[in-house]
Amino acid sequence: MKTLKKIFMFTLLSAGLTLSAQSKSFEVVVEGSGQPILLFPGFTCTGEVWENTVAELSKEYQCHIFTFAGFGNVPAIEKPWLSKIKDDIVEYVADNKLENVIIIGHSLGGTLGLWLTSEENSSYSKLIVVDALPSTGALMMPNFKSENMVYESPWNKQMLEMDAPSFDAMASQMASGMTLNTEKQKQIKDWILLADRETYVYGYTDLLKLDLREDIANIKTPVTLLAATHPYGIEMAKSTYEGQYKKLETYEIEYADGSAHFIMYDKPEWFLEQIVKHIK
């Protein structure tokens, strides 16, 4: 990403911190100054997914753009992956004395934002969730039970052992369904292929296992949801979101009509308009 070249380590914001940030579960790039915004990408994506968003928001805000371990060029970490990321983000905010923090998260990143804001003593000022749900597992599986999501499973074994041509074909199919922007499909596929295979497999298990449908009742942070409608249409999207978010007392929701999962790629102008509108 042209404007996001320099990896930000904790030492750059606080002289009292050390390069131990190298062993953390993410790397962060910082652009701009002002009220801090944490930008969390989706599964396998790097912080580059936020390039256009950051170009706009960094004019007034301090953007902290994350790339999680095992994705892009960030080294993998030991499992459990997702809980380590969440705990390290809490530490990152505290160590850098970030206040009045806004979270913007896409997909996995949006679910992570829900997890952080649902915890006791959460003090985040705003959460914008981009096409994400409290329980991805419940969306994908009938009769979903969190306890059934385990690392040692036939599916995970198959994924770990999949040969490169088969994985490449799978990545192509997945990318084609995530955005209608054909130019961006290659980028999404490349991110999938670049991901550490164990992180891809076990990290996704972590995500499927996480069920926040009850926990979101604890959220006091103002929440905005940006929801894609492709391929099943707006009525199905409404049914899904209303069902999964019924325990969240108050939220605003905007539907990106005709957009697939990567709303920032399918409806870029609309997306930025919504972010700017709801971030205030």
Buried (B, 14 or more C-beta within 10 A) or exposed (E): BEEBEEBBBBEBBEEEBEEEBEEBBBBBBBBBEEBBBBBBBBBBBBBBBBBBBBBBBBEBBBBBBBBBBBBBEBEBBEBBBBBBBBEBBEEBBEBBEBEEBBBBBBBBBBBBBBBBBBEEEBEBBBBBBBBBBBBBBBEEEEEBEEEEBEBEEEEBEEBEEBEEEEBBEBBBEBBBEBBBBEEBBEBBBBBBBBBBBBBBBBBBBBBBBBBBBEBBEBBEBBBBBBBBBBEEEBEEBBEBBEEBBEBBEEBEBBBBBBBBBBBBBBBBEBBBEBBEEBBE
